[in-house]
């Protein structure tokens, strides 16, 4: 609950991403390292490499007077500074000499070779040595920190690269060498953020910057750095996108057929984003692509795209866009009904040699199917190596195995009985799928006893599924519209893949998405991929939107990205111009097929109710109920649906009947005085109502069972519950 621990530390600038932190209770507590941050490395203790590193450092410390000399006592009284090597003070040195040592060691750890830097500007980690991550801090006398020369060379320290502006580089070296600075070291360096700061420093501060940030995205995490036009978005939206990019149904892994995760997601047709950032190329993120390039129109269309909802072109989705699947892996051990010592294996042969289930192989597993040629029509039933699974499809077959020794050959002979098959409906998926892979794990003799089944279930876009842009603009799918009913451009006849409501932009201030739509549109027209990394265009040059607009105008398009559209239903031209472009869109793993829930009927004759309260059990797997809390109740009452509230919270929940005394309102003091074959005589022990026929005021009413439980619990602590009734209600 303390806000102090959640604050961004000043010394963490450039080392910790200031955006990538989760929502909720972990905000500011769980942080992510920036893209360029590395941990310092070191050689093993007392090794020849470490001795060589120490010799290189101590070579510059010739002017240090150690404690053994008498001059060290004088050094403590005159204007000298101590020298600390890895936390241990080794002597004193004059301030000017200390400053010179710091500059010399800084030159030693510079990275000048072109081979150490990738084409994207990222430093190759394999070229980084312990000498490059030495941290040297010189604090002059009169500063707030203790003065001295501090040198650290051990491992585990955070280091990040910056450019050295004033340098003596040769033709074969990179123009501006890179130097790695530590968290304490950077607080004593003047580092320009953008190139315009270099001029401002001279004109306004009358000082020259020695260092400058290598790139703008170096201070961001890997996830944040993949957002195009990062600096043009409102910060919370960038934070949302960091979370949404981890929830995409894109290509998570390249080894899905051999993994046994409970559930994995994969898109069939991912694409390489047109609007890109340099870290995406350096880290090869196209191998785990997360989304597609969608033609997006910002338009209020049909009323279904209310709030965050988006309309998707169903024709495009049928051709592959946003189509995904889930991969479910299960380790199945052969089992059956029998005694504890019985052995069950996967098997599918009767004693006469015939298969127990024709569609399975001899071991009781799905048989492989030959994939048809490229000229054959696509079919869900035949276009994979294993058979498809419908509700009654056989998945595997198990049998009980006996072992005996043949008296003639003296060899083991196996006999199989009690064959039983498990069908797809047993897995309670409610969807069609197919067996993607089969991996036998353990054998008992010639028969497998444990098998890894990998099932793949197709998930085309369905109403209720969740989608998101790369700028935190998330929304659900309320309506699928075919391409011929959607508006199309009068110039090219292009129908949008996604229609998003214009009200999604003003309050969220995701200007980066608008710029991405224009920039990717220009890239599609030029047939090129464009770099839209964070702070890739800075300074006092022409604004980036103006540059894109001029390029679009030179190609004959509207400089503001607007298009004239024709309504696909009426065939008339829409009067207003519509902003239209290309944006990266992601399908999230929150799918309606995993979320929908239907509650089983609850009554006293089933086991779907909690015994204590009589209310439905919770949990989707147990067909439990959805919780209706106080806020949901108030929302229903605000809409005037009181009968719905009574139906949901009483009649189909924990309705029960109880006797109640009208005189005293007691519910727990009712006892049965005597009973006949046709009726019972109830009496209130608290007020003696019902002792005679004249004062018989015991009534029979319907109440929730949880009310009876609540009254009993309060009575146990000495609080009596009184229920007031009226004649009209009884």
Rosetta blueprint (number, residue, H / E / L):
1 X L
2 X L
3 X L
4 X L
5 X L
6 X L
7 X L
8 X L
9 X L
10 X H
11 X H
12 X H
13 X E
14 X L
15 X L
16 X E
17 X L
18 X L
19 X L
20 X L
21 X L
22 X L
23 X L
24 X H
25 X H
26 X H
27 X L
28 X L
29 X L
30 X L
31 X L
32 X L
33 X E
34 X L
35 X L
36 X L
37 X L
38 X E
39 X E
40 X L
41 X L
42 X L
43 X L
44 X L
45 X L
46 X L
47 X L
48 X H
49 X H
50 X H
51 X H
52 X H
53 X H
54 X H
55 X H
56 X H
57 X H
58 X H
59 X L
60 X L
61 X L
62 X L
63 X L
64 X L
65 X E
66 X L
67 X L
68 X L
69 X L
70 X L
71 X H
72 X H
73 X H
74 X H
75 X H
76 X L
77 X L
78 X L
79 X L
80 X E
81 X E
82 X E
83 X E
84 X E
85 X E
86 X L
87 X L
88 X E
89 X E
90 X E
91 X E
92 X E
93 X E
94 X E
95 X H
96 X H
97 X H
98 X H
99 X H
100 X H
101 X H
102 X H
103 X H
104 X H
105 X H
106 X H
107 X H
108 X H
109 X L
110 X L
111 X E
112 X E
113 X E
114 X H
115 X H
116 X H
117 X E
118 X L
119 X L
120 X L
121 X L
122 X L
123 X E
124 X L
125 X H
126 X H
127 X H
128 X L
129 X L
130 X H
131 X H
132 X H
133 X H
134 X L
135 X E
136 X E
137 X E
138 X E
139 X E
140 X L
141 X L
142 X L
143 X L
144 X L
145 X L
146 X L
147 X L
148 X E
149 X E
150 X E
151 X E
152 X E
153 X L
154 X L
155 X L
156 X L
157 X L
158 X E
159 X E
160 X E
161 X E
162 X E
163 X E
164 X E
165 X L
166 X L
167 X L
168 X L
169 X L
170 X L
171 X L
172 X L
173 X E
174 X E
175 X E
176 X E
177 X E
178 X E
179 X E
180 X E
181 X E
182 X E
183 X L
184 X L
185 X H
186 X H
187 X H
188 X H
189 X L
190 X L
191 X E
192 X E
193 X L
194 X L
195 X L
196 X H
197 X H
198 X H
199 X H
200 X H
201 X H
202 X H
203 X H
204 X H
205 X L
206 X L
207 X L
208 X L
209 X L
210 X L
211 X E
212 X E
213 X E
214 X L
215 X L
216 X H
217 X H
218 X H
219 X H
220 X L
221 X L
222 X H
223 X H
224 X H
225 X H
226 X L
227 X L
228 X L
229 X L
230 X H
231 X H
232 X H
233 X E
234 X L
235 X H
236 X H
237 X H
238 X H
239 X H
240 X H
241 X H
242 X H
243 X H
244 X H
245 X L
246 X L
247 X L
248 X E
249 X L
250 X L
251 X L
252 X L
253 X L
254 X L
255 X L
256 X H
257 X H
258 X H
259 X L
260 X L
261 X L
262 X L
263 X L
264 X E
265 X E
266 X E
267 X E
268 X L
269 X L
270 X L
271 X L
272 X L
273 X L
274 X L
275 X E
276 X E
277 X L
278 X H
279 X H
280 X H
281 X H
282 X H
283 X L
284 X L
285 X H
286 X H
287 X H
288 X H
289 X L
290 X L
291 X E
292 X E
293 X E
294 X E
295 X E
296 X E
297 X E
298 X E
299 X L
300 X L
301 X L
302 X L
303 X L
304 X L
305 X L
306 X L
307 X L
308 X L
309 X L
310 X E
311 X E
312 X E
313 X E
314 X H
315 X H
316 X H
317 X H
318 X H
319 X L
320 X L
321 X L
322 X L
323 X L
324 X E
325 X E
326 X E
327 X E
328 X E
329 X E
330 X E
331 X E
332 X E
333 X E
334 X L
335 X L
336 X L
337 X L
338 X L
339 X L
340 X L
341 X L
342 X L
343 X E
344 X E
345 X E
346 X E
347 X L
348 X L
349 X E
350 X L
351 X L
352 X L
353 X L
354 X L
355 X E
356 X L
357 X L
358 X L
359 X L
360 X E
361 X L
362 X L
363 X L
364 X L
365 X E
366 X E
367 X L
368 X E
369 X L
370 X L
371 X L
372 X L
373 X L
374 X L
375 X L
376 X L
377 X L
378 X L
379 X L
380 X L
381 X L
382 X L
383 X L
384 X L
385 X L
386 X E
387 X L
388 X E
389 X E
390 X L
391 X L
392 X L
393 X L
394 X E
395 X E
396 X E
397 X E
398 X E
399 X E
400 X E
401 X E
402 X E
403 X E
404 X E
405 X E
406 X L
407 X L
408 X L
409 X L
410 X L
411 X L
412 X E
413 X E
414 X E
415 X E
416 X E
417 X E
418 X E
419 X E
420 X E
421 X E
422 X E
423 X E
424 X H
425 X H
426 X H
427 X H
428 X L
429 X L
430 X L
431 X L
432 X L
433 X E
434 X E
435 X E
436 X E
437 X E
438 X E
439 X E
440 X E
441 X E
442 X E
443 X E
444 X E
445 X L
446 X L
447 X E
448 X E
449 X E
450 X E
451 X E
452 X E
453 X E
454 X E
455 X E
456 X E
457 X E
458 X E
459 X E
460 X L
461 X L
462 X L
463 X L
464 X L
465 X L
466 X E
467 X E
468 X E
469 X E
470 X L
471 X L
472 X L
473 X L
474 X E
475 X E
476 X E
477 X E
478 X E
479 X E
480 X E
481 X E
482 X L
483 X H
484 X H
485 X H
486 X L
487 X L
488 X E
489 X E
490 X L
491 X L
492 X L
493 X L
494 X L
495 X E
496 X L
497 X L
498 X E
499 X E
500 X E
501 X L
502 X H
503 X H
504 X H
505 X L
506 X L
507 X L
508 X L
509 X L
510 X E
511 X H
512 X H
513 X H
514 X H
515 X H
516 X H
517 X H
518 X H
519 X H
520 X H
521 X H
522 X H
523 X H
524 X H
525 X H
526 X H
527 X L
528 X L
529 X L
530 X E
531 X E
532 X L
533 X L
534 X L
535 X L
536 X L
537 X L
538 X L
539 X L
540 X L
541 X L
542 X L
543 X L
544 X H
545 X H
546 X H
547 X H
548 X H
549 X H
550 X H
551 X H
552 X H
553 X H
554 X H
555 X L
556 X L
557 X L
558 X L
559 X L
560 X L
561 X L
562 X E
563 X E
564 X L
565 X E
566 X E
567 X L
568 X L
569 X L
570 X L
571 X L
572 X L
573 X E
574 X L
575 X L
576 X L
577 X L
578 X E
579 X E
580 X E
581 X E
582 X E
583 X E
584 X E
585 X E
586 X E
587 X E
588 X E
589 X L
590 X L
591 X L
592 X H
593 X H
594 X H
595 X H
596 X L
597 X L
598 X L
599 X L
600 X L
601 X L
602 X L
603 X L
604 X L
605 X L
606 X L
607 X L
608 X L
609 X E
610 X L
611 X L
612 X L
613 X L
614 X L
615 X L
616 X E
617 X L
618 X E
619 X L
620 X L
621 X L
622 X L
623 X L
624 X L
625 X E
626 X L
627 X L
628 X L
629 X L
630 X H
631 X H
632 X H
633 X H
634 X H
635 X H
636 X H
637 X H
638 X H
639 X L
640 X L
641 X L
642 X H
643 X H
644 X H
645 X H
646 X H
647 X H
648 X H
649 X H
650 X H
651 X H
652 X L
653 X L
654 X L
655 X E
656 X E
657 X E
658 X E
659 X E
660 X E
661 X E
662 X L
663 X L
664 X L
665 X L
666 X L
667 X L
668 X L
669 X L
670 X E
671 X E
672 X E
673 X E
674 X E
675 X E
676 X L
677 X L
678 X L
679 X L
680 X E
681 X E
682 X E
683 X E
684 X E
685 X L
686 X L
687 X L
688 X L
689 X L
690 X L
691 X L
692 X L
693 X L
694 X L
695 X L
696 X L
697 X L
698 X E
699 X E
700 X E
701 X E
702 X E
703 X E
704 X E
705 X H
706 X H
707 X H
708 X H
709 X H
710 X H
711 X H
712 X H
713 X H
714 X H
715 X H
716 X H
717 X L
718 X L
719 X L
720 X L
721 X L
722 X L
723 X L
724 X L
725 X L
726 X L
727 X L
728 X L
729 X L
730 X L
